């Protein structure tokens, strides 16, 4: 418990910034729903920044704009979206009385806006401080505390020249050598960060940990900034966002099929990562927001009950079949999905995020 308290005291201000930034991404998501609903003439009864008790509100037209007590995102209440609402018969401004394709686009707009926001961030980063991407060279980036790389003496900025006497000319080649050697000592020749090109290499021995027959050393590649002019920044921003989205979906597929071990991260873990990036500077912090915005879009596209993707699946069925799904069945499916999501969130927070904090 002391570790948790010490972390909160030391990181409190940046954690607050991280939480507010994450909340901004949720508000961006809800803004997508709001704008498309209004475009189709639907009545939006409330747009709330935050959840829980309303602290401040002001009504403009049909919409109550509110600030609520819990600053973790927000929500949009569209008339007729919740089942069982008391509506005037034939209310054309109600969500439930709109054609299925319009309702589909309103739901789609949330994750689509997150993705568009990620593209805008990427373009801005490429045009200014640079969008950091992995260096293809065998240069060490972050080193995991207590990992095999740290135990063997590797440090950030080191360039690995050879592994067991064989020249290594790329990060991919270095990773392949490590993965193929679980539990076996590897003899490395390394040029230290900042050392002159002509300086003699340092010799180290690193013994990769055995992770189910795969060698792991606990390090990431160095990151180099991608910068370009305004026109090229647009092209690169779209390209890099798409590439990262494909990589995330591919990794998720590997985890779900058991080909890759994944580590779940809840709100506390996300706040930690955002706080670390905030301490590292504006560039790394905006990079983290970019990544989370992409992940939020992908997460909400998943066809899981209670998520936007689950609602899109039911609306897709309605469009294809020409008739809506059974409302009671859909209601129960989303209710059960919501409970499962809450249980998963609680489990990841307690057994993942907090457990990691307490182990420190």
Long-range contacts (C-beta under 8 A, 24 or more apart in sequence): 1-358, 3-357, 3-358, 3-359, 3-360, 4-354, 4-357, 4-358, 7-357, 7-360, 11-272, 11-275, 14-275, 14-278, 14-279, 15-271, 15-272, 15-275, 17-274, 17-275, 17-278, 18-270, 18-271, 18-274, 18-275, 18-278, 19-71, 19-72, 19-271, 20-71, 21-274, 21-285, 21-289, 22-72, 22-73, 22-267, 22-270, 22-271, 22-274, 22-292, 23-49, 23-50, 23-71, 23-72, 23-73, 23-74, 25-73, 25-114, 25-117, 25-289, 25-292, 25-293, 25-296, 26-72, 26-73, 26-74, 26-296, 27-73, 27-74, 28-113, 28-114, 28-117, 28-293, 29-73, 29-110, 29-111, 29-113, 29-114, 29-296, 29-300, 30-73, 30-74, 30-75, 30-76, 30-110, 31-113, 32-109, 32-110, 32-111, 32-112, 32-113, 32-114, 33-76, 33-78, 33-106, 33-107, 33-109, 33-110, 34-76, 35-109, 35-113, 36-105, 36-106, 36-108, 36-109, 37-76, 37-78, 37-95, 37-106, 40-98, 40-102, 40-105, 40-106, 41-92, 41-93, 42-78, 42-79, 42-80, 42-93, 42-94, 42-95, 42-98, 42-106, 43-78, 43-79, 43-80, 43-91, 43-93, 43-94, 44-76, 44-77, 44-78, 44-79, 45-77, 45-78, 45-79, 46-75, 46-76, 46-77, 47-74, 47-76, 47-77, 48-74, 48-75, 48-76, 48-77, 49-74, 50-74, 51-75, 62-93, 72-267, 78-106, 83-327, 83-331, 100-315, 100-318, 100-319, 100-324, 101-319, 103-315, 104-312, 104-315, 104-316, 104-319, 107-308, 107-311, 107-312, 107-315, 108-308, 108-312, 110-300, 110-308, 111-296, 111-297, 111-298, 111-299, 111-300, 111-301, 111-308, 111-309, 112-297, 114-293, 114-294, 114-296, 114-297, 114-300, 115-241, 115-245, 115-293, 115-294, 115-297, 117-293, 118-241, 118-290, 118-293, 118-294, 118-297, 119-237, 119-238, 119-241, 120-237, 121-237, 121-286, 121-289, 121-290, 121-293, 122-236, 122-237, 122-238, 122-240, 122-241, 122-290, 123-233, 123-234, 123-236, 123-237, 123-238, 124-233, 124-237, 124-286, 125-237, 125-283, 125-286, 125-287, 125-290, 126-226, 126-227, 126-228, 126-232, 126-233, 126-236, 126-237, 126-240, 127-227, 127-228, 127-229, 127-230, 127-233, 128-227, 129-225, 129-227, 129-282, 129-283, 129-286, 130-225, 130-226, 130-227, 130-283, 131-225, 131-226, 131-227, 131-236, 131-237, 131-240, 131-287, 131-290, 132-223, 132-224, 132-225, 132-226, 132-283, 132-284, 132-287, 133-223, 133-224, 133-225, 133-226, 133-240, 134-171, 134-220, 134-221, 134-222, 134-223, 134-224, 135-171, 135-221, 135-222, 135-223, 135-224, 136-170, 136-171, 136-172, 137-169, 137-170, 137-171, 137-222, 138-168, 138-169, 138-170, 138-171, 138-173, 138-174, 139-171, 139-221, 139-222, 140-219, 140-220, 140-221, 140-222, 141-219, 141-220, 141-221, 141-222, 141-223, 142-219, 142-220, 143-218, 143-219, 144-218, 144-219, 146-218, 147-209, 147-216, 147-217, 147-218, 147-219, 148-206, 148-207, 148-208, 148-209, 148-216, 148-217, 148-218, 149-206, 149-217, 149-218, 149-219, 150-218, 151-206, 151-207, 152-188, 152-204, 152-205, 152-206, 152-207, 152-217, 153-202, 153-204, 153-206, 154-188, 154-190, 154-204, 154-206, 154-217, 154-219, 155-192, 155-193, 156-193, 156-222, 157-192, 157-193, 157-194, 157-222, 158-190, 158-191, 158-192, 158-193, 159-190, 159-191, 159-193, 160-188, 160-189, 160-190, 161-188, 161-189, 161-190, 161-191, 161-201, 162-188, 162-189, 162-201, 163-187, 163-188, 171-221, 178-208, 178-215, 178-216, 178-217, 179-208, 179-214, 179-215, 179-216, 180-215, 181-208, 181-215, 182-208, 182-209, 182-210, 182-211, 182-213, 182-214, 182-215, 182-216, 183-207, 183-208, 183-209, 183-210, 183-215, 184-208, 184-215, 211-261, 212-261, 225-283, 241-290, 241-294, 244-291, 244-294, 245-294, 245-297, 245-298, 248-294, 248-295, 248-298, 249-298, 252-298, 263-352, 264-348, 264-352, 265-348, 265-352, 265-353, 266-345, 266-348, 266-349, 266-352, 266-353, 267-345, 267-349, 267-353, 268-349, 268-353, 268-354, 268-357, 269-348, 269-352, 269-353, 269-356, 272-353, 304-337, 304-341, 305-333, 305-334, 305-336, 305-337, 305-338, 305-340, 306-334, 306-335, 306-337, 306-338, 306-341, 307-337, 307-341, 310-334, 310-337
